[in-house]
Amino acid sequence: MLESLRNLKTSEIELRQQLPAPEGEWLIGRLLAKQGIANATWKARRLLIEYDADVFGSAEILSFLHSWGVRVAAVRVGMSSELI
């Protein structure tokens, strides 16, 4: 699947509250299951999501998070394809 991803972008999403480990791992699993998401990492109050912007956008990611009850404080969208 990753070979088909062409227009990779990264969004850093700051959450309003820290996620407990089980919830963070569950959230990453849900994100990685979505078509167009290349990679996702989570650390305390931050999500770093790499996605194919031709398939998915940061607005769709925010909508997805909102549907799961994850409250977002801020979003930074970048062009980098490297995740920490």
C-alpha positions in Angstrom: 0.0 0.0 0.0 2.8 2.5 0.8 4.1 2.3 -2.8 0.8 4.0 -3.9 1.2 6.9 -1.6 2.6 9.9 -3.6 1.8 13.2 -2.0 3.0 12.7 1.5 2.4 15.4 4.1 2.7 15.4 7.9 0.5 17.0 10.4 1.5 17.5 14.1 -1.6 17.6 16.2 -1.6 18.8 19.8 -4.3 17.3 21.9 -6.2 19.2 24.7 -5.4 16.4 27.2 -2.9 13.6 27.5 -4.1 10.2 26.4 -3.5 7.2 28.6 -1.4 4.5 26.9 -4.2 2.1 26.0 -6.2 4.9 24.4 -3.2 6.3 22.5 -2.3 2.8 21.2 -5.9 2.2 20.2 -6.1 5.6 18.4 -2.9 4.9 16.4 -4.3 1.5 15.4 -7.4 3.2 14.1 -5.5 5.8 12.2 -3.1 3.2 10.6 -6.1 1.2 9.4 -7.4 4.2 7.3 -6.5 4.2 3.7 -4.2 7.1 2.9 -2.5 7.2 6.3 1.2 6.2 5.9 2.3 6.4 9.5 1.3 7.7 12.8 3.0 8.2 16.2 1.7 9.3 19.5 3.4 10.8 22.6 1.5 12.1 25.5 -0.4 15.1 24.0 0.9 15.0 20.4 0.1 13.0 17.4 2.3 13.0 14.3 0.5 11.7 11.3 1.9 11.2 7.8 -0.7 10.9 5.1 -1.2 11.0 1.3 -2.8 14.5 0.8 -4.3 13.3 -2.5 -6.5 10.8 -0.5 -6.8 12.5 2.9 -6.3 15.9 4.3 -5.8 17.5 7.8 -9.5 18.5 7.9 -10.5 14.8 7.4 -8.1 13.8 10.1 -9.6 16.3 12.5 -13.1 15.2 11.7 -12.0 11.6 12.2 -10.5 12.4 15.6 -13.6 14.4 16.6 -15.8 11.4 15.8 -13.7 9.4 18.3 -14.1 12.1 21.0 -10.4 13.2 20.7 -10.2 17.0 21.4 -7.6 18.9 19.4 -5.9 22.1 20.7 -3.7 22.9 17.7 -2.6 21.6 14.3 0.6 22.2 12.4 0.7 21.0 8.8 4.1 20.5 7.1 5.6 19.0 4.0 8.1 16.7 5.7 7.8 12.9 5.2 9.9 12.1 8.2 8.4 11.1 11.5 10.1 11.3 14.9 
